Amino acid sequence: MIGAYMALLGGLDLLVFTGGIGEHSRRIRSAATDALEPLGLTADKIQIVPTQEERQIARHCRRMMKTLPRLLKQAGACIAKQKARILKRMRAPNRHAIGAAAGLSPEIFRVQFGK
């Protein structure tokens, strides 16, 4: 596959191996590149770049943890708005009927929905 890309591109300036196998397995890198010397792939055109995957995962987690409180606050506000809309649409006689249909007694309905 590398040879096909080299032919398509008319050669290459640099071949980079990164992550897991590419970074740590000389056998895999050799198997992928040994037959490519006739196409001009020499050792000086092969580079290994460490990916630091653990560090990148930690960065993503830290970013998510920073935004989590804001997202939870927004979700709570959305739920409160939706609850207010539902209560506003419901007329007084229907409130307890809807609560009963949901399996709520009038007392529980009052505690949960405030009316």
C-alpha positions as CSV (number, residue, x, y, z in Angstrom):
1,M,0.0,0.0,0.0
2,I,2.8,2.4,0.8
3,G,4.4,1.6,-2.6
4,A,1.2,2.4,-4.3
5,Y,1.0,5.8,-2.7
6,M,4.6,6.4,-3.5
7,A,4.0,5.6,-7.2
8,L,0.8,7.8,-7.2
9,L,2.6,10.7,-5.6
10,G,5.8,10.3,-7.6
11,G,7.9,9.5,-4.5
12,L,7.9,10.8,-1.0
13,D,9.9,13.2,1.2
14,L,9.3,11.4,4.5
15,L,7.4,8.4,5.8
16,V,6.3,8.7,9.4
17,F,5.4,5.9,11.7
18,T,3.4,6.8,14.8
19,G,1.3,5.2,17.6
20,G,1.4,1.7,19.0
21,I,2.9,-0.7,16.4
22,G,4.4,1.9,14.2
23,E,6.2,3.5,17.1
24,H,7.3,0.3,18.9
25,S,7.7,-2.5,16.4
26,R,10.8,-2.5,14.3
27,R,9.7,-5.8,12.7
28,I,6.4,-4.3,11.5
29,R,8.2,-1.2,10.1
30,S,10.7,-3.4,8.4
31,A,8.1,-5.5,6.8
32,A,6.3,-2.5,5.6
33,T,9.4,-0.8,4.1
34,D,12.0,-3.4,3.1
35,A,10.7,-3.9,-0.4
36,L,10.5,-0.2,-1.1
37,E,14.2,0.6,-1.4
38,P,14.1,0.3,-5.2
39,L,11.4,3.1,-5.2
40,G,13.7,5.4,-3.3
41,L,12.7,4.8,0.3
42,T,15.8,4.9,2.4
43,A,16.3,4.9,6.1
44,D,16.8,8.7,6.2
45,K,13.3,9.1,4.9
46,I,11.7,7.1,7.7
47,Q,10.8,8.9,11.0
48,I,9.2,7.6,14.2
49,V,7.0,10.2,16.0
50,P,5.8,9.3,19.6
51,T,2.0,10.1,19.9
52,Q,1.7,10.6,23.6
53,E,-1.8,9.2,23.5
54,E,-2.2,9.1,27.3
55,R,-1.5,12.8,27.5
56,Q,-4.0,13.6,24.8
57,I,-6.7,11.5,26.5
58,A,-5.9,13.3,29.8
59,R,-6.3,16.7,28.0
60,H,-9.7,15.7,26.6
61,C,-10.9,14.4,30.0
62,R,-9.7,17.6,31.8
63,R,-11.6,19.7,29.2
64,M,-14.8,17.7,29.6
65,M,-14.6,17.9,33.4
66,K,-14.2,21.7,33.2
67,T,-17.4,22.0,31.1
68,L,-19.4,19.4,33.0
69,P,-20.7,21.8,35.8
70,R,-21.9,24.3,33.1
71,L,-23.6,21.6,31.1
72,L,-25.4,20.3,34.2
73,K,-26.5,23.8,35.1
74,Q,-27.9,24.3,31.6
75,A,-29.7,20.9,31.7
76,G,-31.3,21.8,35.1
77,A,-32.4,25.2,33.7
78,C,-34.0,23.4,30.6
79,I,-35.8,20.9,32.8
80,A,-37.1,23.7,35.0
81,K,-38.3,25.7,32.0
82,Q,-40.0,22.6,30.5
83,K,-41.7,21.9,33.8
84,A,-43.0,25.5,34.0
85,R,-44.3,25.3,30.4
86,I,-46.2,22.1,31.2
87,L,-47.8,23.5,34.4
88,K,-48.7,26.7,32.6
89,R,-50.5,24.8,29.8
90,M,-52.4,22.6,32.2
91,R,-55.7,23.9,33.5
92,A,-56.4,23.4,37.2
93,P,-58.9,20.6,36.8
94,N,-56.6,18.7,34.4
95,R,-53.5,18.8,36.6
96,H,-54.7,16.1,39.0
97,A,-56.1,14.0,36.2
98,I,-52.8,14.0,34.4
99,G,-51.0,13.2,37.7
100,A,-53.4,10.3,38.3
101,A,-52.8,9.0,34.8
102,A,-49.1,9.1,35.6
103,G,-49.7,7.1,38.8
104,L,-49.3,10.1,41.1
105,S,-51.6,10.8,44.0
106,P,-52.7,14.5,44.3
107,E,-50.4,14.9,47.3
108,I,-47.4,13.6,45.5
109,F,-48.3,15.6,42.4
110,R,-48.4,18.8,44.6
111,V,-45.0,18.0,46.1
112,Q,-43.4,17.3,42.8
113,F,-45.0,20.1,40.7
114,G,-45.8,22.6,43.4
115,K,-49.6,22.9,42.9
